[in-house]
Amino acid sequence: MTNLDKTSLWETVLAELQLSLSGANFQTWFKGKTSIISINNSLVEIGCSSPYNKVWVEERYFGKIKEVIDRVTGVSNTLVFSVSSQDLGLKPKKRAVVAPSTVPLFDEAAPIIQEAIEQANINPKYSFSNFVVGQSNQLAFAASKAVSEAPFEHYNPFLVYGGVGVGKTHLVSALAHAVVLRRAQAKVLYTSSETFTNEMVAAIQNRQTSTFRGKYRAVDVLVVDDIQFIAGRESTQEEFFHTFNHLYNLGKQLVFSCDRDPGELEKLQDRLKSRFIGGLMVKIDSPDLELREAILLAKSRDIGLDLDFSTIRLLAENLGPSIRDLEGGLLRLAAASKLVGKKVDISLVESVVSLTRKKPEKNIDYILEEVAKFFSIKVGDLKGSRRTKTFVFPRQVTMYLLRHENGLSFKEIAGHLGGKDHTTVIYAVNKVDNLVEKGGEAARLIVDLKSRIYKG
């Protein structure tokens, strides 16, 4: 990164923004109300004078601000927005008086917006403004913003996929939230595939299928989370297929999330796969170190935990790979600090992190069942001798887990998997070790699987 100091960097950003904004907009949202609070490596924290200011600036000007900062510094930066009066030219003890004309339209219509959010079944804590963006999720974030700004026009259907705890639910919920903020009259509905299935079954039992269909087919934007759970449920897939077609033919926006590429779901109907693939699909990878640092910084401040950057780095290096793991570790740290009445220091962090990272004991049968379930095969296939790719790779992953997670010998692993020769196990473990080291899709699948097995 260039040696440009934070004040000069922000002045450069403001100069470019002033050229592209009206005088009123620049005065309302930027002049004297925003500044760079800190720069740590490529993590840039931008302070805003109020919650409204933070939401407005991040929702509408994130892309432009990042473009200028990246160009000036010569690196790709992660931006974090916070509410702060530090270095903003404000007097912290005085509350800023905001003229009515500068309050965002969605705030003036707060009761209407609140009602729309509740009717849409959206969790209001999920928004674009508190979604931390990094290299692993930047494309998904940009695409989600584009859909929210112009639904019905591009990227329909839109699907986000990735492993456990990488922020899929947050992102699709934020998309729905943003649509409501911009179009309070639009009928938006967020649901999970599990809820969709349960409501469909209840409707059939109570002879209310017309009411059920009316609920899901009368919306402008339908967001369905965790779409992978309809795979193998033929009646649900049938109803979902017709709901999809009905909305799509009317030009309504369809948004989905899935824990993997839908093409990998063996029990998902081909006609549904083709519809998902026919739209825009974007992947979210597990957060890298820099993004984990940014997430920890943002979330620690949300819960009132003051952590210095060295502590953030220590946590980022030891927690993960999912965002859920980061949140869990941070909450444990906050609870430990409060319970023992001790300020957060390295010794407390190391103690809590070690407890957080300790894996619960899992027996061998449980691991075999979870691996089989993950790859949509039978436990007998893992113990069998069939050499097709469908069974060989899951079998090798099982050997890898039993070796590294349970500490079994090669001979013991061979015994649990149908009495195979121990040299077969050695080869399998080495192969998966190499795949994990190289990264890529295979490594992601293994990280995802381990997260599921040891989530308890």
C-alpha positions as CSV (number, residue, x, y, z in Angstrom):
1,M,0.0,0.0,0.0
2,T,1.1,3.5,-0.7
3,N,2.4,5.7,2.1
4,L,-0.4,8.1,1.6
5,D,-1.9,9.0,5.1
6,K,-5.5,8.4,5.9
7,T,-6.5,12.1,5.8
8,S,-5.0,12.7,2.4
9,L,-6.5,9.4,1.1
10,W,-10.0,10.5,2.2
11,E,-9.5,13.9,0.8
12,T,-8.8,12.3,-2.6
13,V,-12.0,10.2,-2.2
14,L,-14.1,13.2,-1.4
15,A,-12.6,15.2,-4.3
16,E,-13.7,12.5,-6.8
17,L,-17.1,12.1,-5.1
18,Q,-17.7,15.8,-5.3
19,L,-17.2,15.7,-9.1
20,S,-19.9,13.0,-9.5
21,L,-22.5,14.1,-6.9
22,S,-24.8,17.1,-6.7
23,G,-23.8,19.8,-4.3
24,A,-26.8,18.9,-2.0
25,N,-25.9,15.2,-1.9
26,F,-22.3,15.8,-1.2
27,Q,-23.1,18.3,1.6
28,T,-25.7,16.0,3.1
29,W,-23.8,12.7,3.2
30,F,-20.1,13.4,3.0
31,K,-18.7,16.9,3.9
32,G,-17.8,16.8,7.6
33,K,-19.8,13.6,8.2
34,T,-17.3,10.9,7.0
35,S,-13.6,10.1,7.4
36,I,-11.2,7.2,7.4
37,I,-10.8,6.2,11.0
38,S,-8.0,3.6,10.5
39,I,-6.0,1.7,8.0
40,N,-4.5,-1.6,9.0
41,N,-2.8,-3.4,6.1
42,S,-5.6,-3.4,3.5
43,L,-8.4,-3.1,6.0
44,V,-9.9,0.4,5.8
45,E,-12.4,1.6,8.4
46,I,-14.6,4.5,7.4
47,G,-16.4,6.4,10.1
48,C,-19.9,8.0,9.6
49,S,-21.6,10.5,11.7
50,S,-24.9,8.6,12.3
51,P,-26.6,5.3,11.6
52,Y,-28.6,6.9,8.8
53,N,-25.5,8.4,7.3
54,K,-23.7,5.0,7.5
55,V,-26.6,3.1,5.8
56,W,-27.0,5.7,3.1
57,V,-23.3,6.1,2.2
58,E,-22.6,2.3,2.2
59,E,-25.8,1.4,0.3
60,R,-25.3,3.9,-2.5
61,Y,-21.6,4.8,-2.7
62,F,-19.7,1.7,-1.5
63,G,-18.5,0.8,-5.1
64,K,-17.3,4.3,-5.9
65,I,-15.4,4.7,-2.6
66,K,-13.7,1.3,-3.0
67,E,-12.8,2.0,-6.6
68,V,-11.0,5.2,-5.6
69,I,-9.2,3.8,-2.5
70,D,-8.1,0.7,-4.5
71,R,-6.7,2.8,-7.3
72,V,-4.9,5.2,-5.1
73,T,-3.4,2.6,-2.8
74,G,-2.6,0.1,-5.6
75,V,-4.2,-2.8,-3.7
76,S,-7.6,-4.4,-3.2
77,N,-8.9,-3.2,0.1
78,T,-11.6,-4.4,2.5
79,L,-13.9,-1.6,3.6
80,V,-15.6,-1.5,7.0
81,F,-18.2,1.2,7.8
82,S,-18.9,2.3,11.4
83,V,-20.7,5.0,13.3
84,S,-18.2,7.4,14.9
85,S,-17.5,11.0,15.5
86,Q,-13.7,10.5,15.5
87,D,-11.9,12.7,13.0
88,L,-15.1,13.8,11.4
89,G,-14.9,17.4,12.4
90,L,-17.9,17.0,14.7
91,K,-18.3,17.8,18.4
92,P,-18.9,14.4,20.0
93,K,-20.9,15.7,23.0
94,K,-23.4,17.5,20.8
95,R,-26.1,15.7,18.9
96,A,-26.2,16.6,15.3
97,V,-29.4,18.2,14.2
98,V,-30.5,16.9,10.9
99,A,-32.8,18.9,8.7
100,P,-35.9,17.0,7.6
101,S,-35.0,17.3,4.0
102,T,-31.8,15.3,4.6
103,V,-33.4,12.3,6.3
104,P,-33.6,9.4,3.9
105,L,-37.0,8.7,2.4
106,F,-37.2,5.2,3.8
107,D,-36.8,6.7,7.4
108,E,-39.8,9.0,6.8
109,A,-41.9,6.0,5.9
110,A,-40.6,3.9,8.8
111,P,-44.0,2.4,9.8
112,I,-44.7,1.3,6.3
113,I,-41.2,-0.1,5.9
114,Q,-41.4,-1.9,9.2
115,E,-44.7,-3.5,8.3
116,A,-43.3,-4.5,4.9
117,I,-40.2,-6.2,6.5
118,E,-42.4,-8.1,8.9
119,Q,-44.8,-9.3,6.1
120,A,-41.8,-10.3,4.0
121,N,-40.5,-12.5,6.9
122,I,-37.1,-10.8,6.7
123,N,-34.7,-10.7,9.7
124,P,-34.0,-7.0,9.9
125,K,-30.5,-7.5,11.3
126,Y,-29.3,-8.7,7.9
127,S,-28.5,-5.8,5.6
128,F,-25.9,-4.9,3.0
129,S,-24.6,-2.2,5.5
130,N,-23.3,-4.8,8.0
131,F,-22.2,-7.4,5.4
132,V,-18.4,-7.3,5.4
133,V,-17.0,-7.6,1.9
134,G,-13.7,-9.3,0.9
135,Q,-12.2,-11.2,-2.0
136,S,-14.1,-14.4,-1.3
137,N,-17.6,-12.8,-1.4
138,Q,-17.0,-9.6,-3.5
139,L,-18.7,-10.9,-6.7
140,A,-21.7,-12.3,-4.8
141,F,-22.1,-9.0,-2.9
142,A,-21.9,-6.9,-6.1
143,A,-24.4,-9.2,-7.9
144,S,-26.8,-9.1,-4.9
145,K,-26.7,-5.3,-4.9
146,A,-27.3,-5.2,-8.6
147,V,-30.4,-7.4,-8.2
148,S,-31.7,-5.4,-5.4
149,E,-31.3,-2.1,-7.3
150,A,-33.0,-3.4,-10.5
151,P,-35.0,-6.5,-9.7
152,F,-37.0,-8.1,-12.6
153,E,-34.5,-6.7,-15.1
154,H,-31.3,-8.7,-14.9
155,Y,-30.0,-11.9,-13.3
156,N,-33.2,-13.8,-13.0
157,P,-33.2,-16.3,-11.3
158,F,-30.3,-15.4,-9.1
159,L,-28.6,-18.0,-6.9
160,V,-25.8,-17.8,-4.3
161,Y,-24.0,-21.0,-3.3
162,G,-21.2,-21.9,-0.9
163,G,-20.3,-23.9,2.2
164,V,-21.7,-23.7,5.7
165,G,-21.5,-20.4,7.5
166,V,-20.1,-18.2,4.7
167,G,-22.9,-15.7,4.7
168,K,-25.4,-16.9,2.2
169,T,-28.5,-16.3,4.4
170,H,-27.2,-12.9,5.3
171,L,-26.7,-11.9,1.7
172,V,-30.0,-13.1,0.3
173,S,-31.8,-11.6,3.3
174,A,-30.0,-8.3,2.7
175,L,-31.1,-8.4,-0.9
176,A,-34.7,-8.8,0.1
177,H,-34.3,-6.1,2.8
178,A,-32.8,-3.6,0.3
179,V,-35.7,-4.2,-2.2
180,V,-38.2,-3.4,0.6
181,L,-36.3,-0.2,1.5
182,R,-36.4,0.9,-2.1
183,R,-39.8,-0.4,-3.1
184,A,-42.1,-0.5,0.0
185,Q,-45.1,-1.5,-2.2
186,A,-43.4,-4.5,-3.7
187,K,-44.5,-7.9,-2.3
188,V,-41.3,-9.5,-1.1
189,L,-41.2,-12.9,0.7
190,Y,-38.3,-14.7,2.3
191,T,-38.6,-18.3,3.2
192,S,-36.6,-21.5,3.6
193,S,-37.1,-24.6,1.5
194,E,-37.9,-26.4,4.7
195,T,-40.7,-24.0,5.5
196,F,-42.0,-24.2,1.9
197,T,-42.2,-28.0,2.3
198,N,-43.8,-27.9,5.7
199,E,-46.4,-25.4,4.6
200,M,-47.2,-27.4,1.4
201,V,-47.7,-30.6,3.4
202,A,-50.0,-28.8,5.9
203,A,-52.0,-27.2,3.0
204,I,-52.5,-30.6,1.4
205,Q,-53.6,-32.2,4.8
206,N,-56.0,-29.2,5.4
207,R,-57.2,-29.0,1.8
208,Q,-55.9,-25.5,1.5
209,T,-53.6,-25.8,-1.5
210,S,-55.2,-22.8,-3.2
211,T,-54.3,-20.6,-0.2
212,F,-50.8,-22.0,-0.2
213,R,-50.3,-21.3,-3.9
214,G,-51.8,-17.9,-3.5
215,K,-49.2,-17.0,-0.9
216,Y,-46.2,-18.0,-3.0
217,R,-47.4,-17.0,-6.4
218,A,-48.7,-13.5,-5.6
219,V,-45.3,-12.0,-4.8
220,D,-43.0,-9.8,-6.8
221,V,-39.7,-11.1,-5.2
222,L,-39.4,-14.7,-3.8
223,V,-36.3,-15.6,-1.8
224,V,-35.8,-19.2,-0.9
225,D,-32.9,-20.1,1.4
226,D,-31.2,-23.5,1.5
227,I,-32.7,-24.9,-1.7
228,Q,-30.7,-28.1,-1.4
229,F,-33.3,-29.5,1.0
230,I,-35.9,-30.0,-1.7
231,A,-33.6,-32.5,-3.4
232,G,-35.2,-36.0,-3.1
233,R,-38.6,-34.6,-2.2
234,E,-40.6,-35.3,-5.3
235,S,-43.9,-33.6,-4.3
236,T,-42.1,-30.5,-3.1
237,Q,-40.0,-30.3,-6.3
238,E,-43.2,-30.6,-8.3
239,E,-44.9,-27.8,-6.5
240,F,-41.8,-25.7,-6.5
241,F,-41.3,-26.2,-10.2
242,H,-44.8,-24.8,-11.0
243,T,-44.3,-21.9,-8.5
244,F,-41.0,-21.1,-10.2
245,N,-42.5,-21.1,-13.7
246,H,-45.5,-19.1,-12.7
247,L,-43.4,-16.3,-11.2
248,Y,-40.8,-16.4,-13.9
249,N,-43.3,-16.1,-16.7
250,L,-44.8,-13.1,-15.0
251,G,-41.4,-11.4,-14.8
252,K,-41.0,-11.7,-11.0
253,Q,-37.6,-11.9,-9.3
254,L,-36.5,-15.3,-8.0
255,V,-33.5,-15.5,-5.5
256,F,-32.1,-18.7,-4.0
257,S,-29.3,-19.9,-1.9
258,C,-27.7,-23.4,-1.9
259,D,-24.9,-25.1,0.0
260,R,-23.3,-26.2,-3.3
261,D,-23.6,-25.9,-7.1
262,P,-27.2,-27.2,-7.8
263,G,-25.7,-29.3,-10.6
264,E,-24.0,-31.4,-7.8
265,L,-27.4,-32.3,-6.2
266,E,-28.0,-35.8,-7.5
267,K,-31.6,-36.0,-6.3
268,L,-32.6,-32.6,-7.7
269,Q,-34.8,-32.9,-10.9
270,D,-33.0,-32.0,-14.1
271,R,-35.7,-29.5,-15.0
272,L,-35.0,-27.6,-11.8
273,K,-31.3,-27.7,-12.3
274,S,-31.6,-26.3,-15.8
275,R,-33.7,-23.4,-14.5
276,F,-31.2,-22.5,-11.8
277,I,-28.3,-22.8,-14.2
278,G,-30.2,-20.6,-16.7
279,G,-29.8,-17.6,-14.4
280,L,-26.8,-16.1,-12.6
281,M,-25.1,-18.4,-10.1
282,V,-22.3,-16.9,-7.9
283,K,-20.2,-18.7,-5.3
284,I,-19.1,-17.5,-1.9
285,D,-15.8,-19.1,-0.7
286,S,-14.7,-19.5,2.9
287,P,-13.3,-16.1,4.2
288,D,-9.6,-15.6,3.9
289,L,-7.5,-14.2,6.7
290,E,-8.0,-10.5,5.8
291,L,-11.8,-10.9,5.5
292,R,-11.9,-12.8,8.8
293,E,-10.1,-9.9,10.4
294,A,-12.6,-7.4,9.0
295,I,-15.6,-9.5,10.1
296,L,-14.1,-9.8,13.6
297,L,-13.5,-6.1,13.8
298,A,-17.0,-5.2,12.8
299,K,-18.7,-7.8,15.0
300,S,-16.6,-7.1,18.0
301,R,-17.7,-3.4,17.9
302,D,-21.3,-4.5,17.4
303,I,-21.2,-6.3,20.8
304,G,-19.2,-3.6,22.5
305,L,-15.9,-5.6,22.7
306,D,-12.8,-3.4,22.3
307,L,-10.1,-5.4,20.6
308,D,-6.8,-4.2,19.3
309,F,-5.5,-5.3,16.0
310,S,-3.1,-7.9,17.3
311,T,-5.9,-9.6,19.1
312,I,-8.1,-9.5,16.0
313,R,-5.2,-11.1,14.1
314,L,-4.8,-13.9,16.7
315,L,-8.5,-14.7,16.6
316,A,-8.6,-14.6,12.8
317,E,-5.7,-17.0,12.6
318,N,-7.3,-19.5,15.0
319,L,-11.0,-19.3,14.3
320,G,-12.9,-20.4,11.3
321,P,-13.3,-21.4,8.6
322,S,-16.9,-20.2,8.6
323,I,-18.3,-16.8,9.7
324,R,-20.4,-18.7,12.2
325,D,-17.2,-20.0,13.8
326,L,-15.9,-16.4,14.1
327,E,-19.1,-15.2,15.7
328,G,-19.2,-18.1,18.1
329,G,-15.6,-17.6,19.2
330,L,-16.2,-13.8,19.6
331,L,-19.3,-14.4,21.8
332,R,-17.4,-16.9,23.9
333,L,-14.6,-14.3,24.4
334,A,-17.1,-11.6,25.4
335,A,-18.9,-13.9,27.8
336,A,-15.6,-15.0,29.4
337,S,-14.4,-11.4,29.8
338,K,-17.7,-10.5,31.5
339,L,-17.9,-13.6,33.7
340,V,-14.3,-13.3,35.1
341,G,-14.3,-9.5,35.1
342,K,-11.1,-9.5,33.1
343,K,-10.1,-7.3,30.3
344,V,-9.5,-9.1,27.0
345,D,-5.8,-10.0,26.7
346,I,-3.7,-12.6,24.9
347,S,-4.0,-15.2,27.7
348,L,-7.8,-14.9,27.8
349,V,-8.0,-15.1,24.0
350,E,-5.7,-18.2,23.9
351,S,-7.8,-19.9,26.6
352,V,-11.1,-19.2,24.9
353,V,-9.9,-20.0,21.4
354,S,-8.5,-23.3,22.5
355,L,-11.8,-24.2,24.0
356,T,-13.6,-23.0,20.9
357,R,-11.5,-25.1,18.5
358,K,-11.6,-28.3,20.5
359,K,-13.5,-30.9,18.4
360,P,-16.1,-33.0,20.2
361,E,-15.5,-36.8,20.0
362,K,-17.3,-38.4,17.1
363,N,-17.5,-42.2,16.8
364,I,-16.6,-43.9,13.6
365,D,-20.2,-45.0,12.7
366,Y,-21.3,-41.4,13.0
367,I,-18.6,-40.2,10.7
368,L,-19.4,-42.8,8.1
369,E,-23.1,-41.9,8.2
370,E,-22.3,-38.1,7.8
371,V,-20.0,-38.7,4.9
372,A,-22.5,-40.9,3.2
373,K,-25.3,-38.4,3.7
374,F,-23.1,-35.5,2.5
375,F,-22.3,-37.3,-0.8
376,S,-25.8,-38.8,-1.2
377,I,-24.7,-42.4,-1.1
378,K,-25.0,-45.3,1.4
379,V,-22.7,-46.3,4.2
380,G,-22.4,-49.7,2.5
381,D,-20.9,-47.9,-0.6
382,L,-18.1,-46.5,1.6
383,K,-17.3,-50.0,2.8
384,G,-17.7,-51.6,-0.6
385,S,-15.2,-52.1,-3.5
386,R,-17.0,-50.4,-6.4
387,R,-14.4,-48.3,-8.2
388,T,-16.6,-45.6,-9.8
389,K,-15.8,-42.0,-9.1
390,T,-19.1,-41.6,-7.3
391,F,-17.9,-43.9,-4.5
392,V,-14.0,-43.7,-4.7
393,F,-13.7,-40.1,-3.7
394,P,-16.1,-40.2,-0.7
395,R,-14.3,-43.4,0.5
396,Q,-10.9,-41.6,0.3
397,V,-12.3,-38.6,2.2
398,T,-13.6,-41.0,4.9
399,M,-10.1,-42.5,5.2
400,Y,-8.6,-39.0,5.4
401,L,-11.0,-38.0,8.2
402,L,-10.5,-41.2,10.2
403,R,-6.7,-40.7,10.0
404,H,-6.5,-37.0,10.8
405,E,-9.5,-36.4,13.0
406,N,-9.7,-39.7,14.9
407,G,-6.1,-40.6,14.8
408,L,-6.7,-44.2,13.6
409,S,-3.8,-46.3,12.1
410,F,-3.9,-47.2,8.5
411,K,-4.6,-50.8,9.4
412,E,-7.5,-49.8,11.7
413,I,-9.0,-47.6,8.9
414,A,-8.8,-50.5,6.5
415,G,-10.6,-52.7,8.9
416,H,-13.5,-50.3,9.3
417,L,-13.9,-49.9,5.6
418,G,-14.3,-53.5,4.5
419,G,-10.9,-54.9,5.2
420,K,-9.0,-53.1,2.4
421,D,-5.3,-53.2,2.2
422,H,-3.6,-50.6,4.4
423,T,-1.5,-49.4,1.4
424,T,-4.8,-48.4,-0.2
425,V,-5.5,-46.2,2.8
426,I,-2.1,-44.7,2.7
427,Y,-2.6,-43.7,-0.9
428,A,-6.0,-42.3,-0.2
429,V,-4.9,-40.2,2.7
430,N,-1.9,-38.8,0.8
431,K,-4.1,-38.0,-2.2
432,V,-6.6,-36.0,-0.1
433,D,-3.8,-34.3,1.8
434,N,-2.5,-33.0,-1.6
435,L,-6.0,-31.8,-2.6
436,V,-6.5,-29.9,0.6
437,E,-3.1,-28.3,0.3
438,K,-3.8,-27.2,-3.3
439,G,-7.2,-25.7,-2.3
440,G,-10.0,-25.5,-4.9
441,E,-13.4,-27.2,-5.0
442,A,-12.3,-30.5,-3.4
443,A,-10.7,-28.6,-0.5
444,R,-13.9,-26.6,0.0
445,L,-16.0,-29.7,0.1
446,I,-13.7,-31.3,2.7
447,V,-13.8,-28.1,4.9
448,D,-17.6,-28.0,4.5
449,L,-17.9,-31.7,5.5
450,K,-15.6,-31.3,8.5
451,S,-17.6,-28.3,9.7
452,R,-20.8,-30.4,9.6
453,I,-19.4,-33.4,11.4
454,Y,-17.6,-31.4,14.1
455,K,-20.2,-28.6,14.5
456,G,-21.3,-29.8,17.9
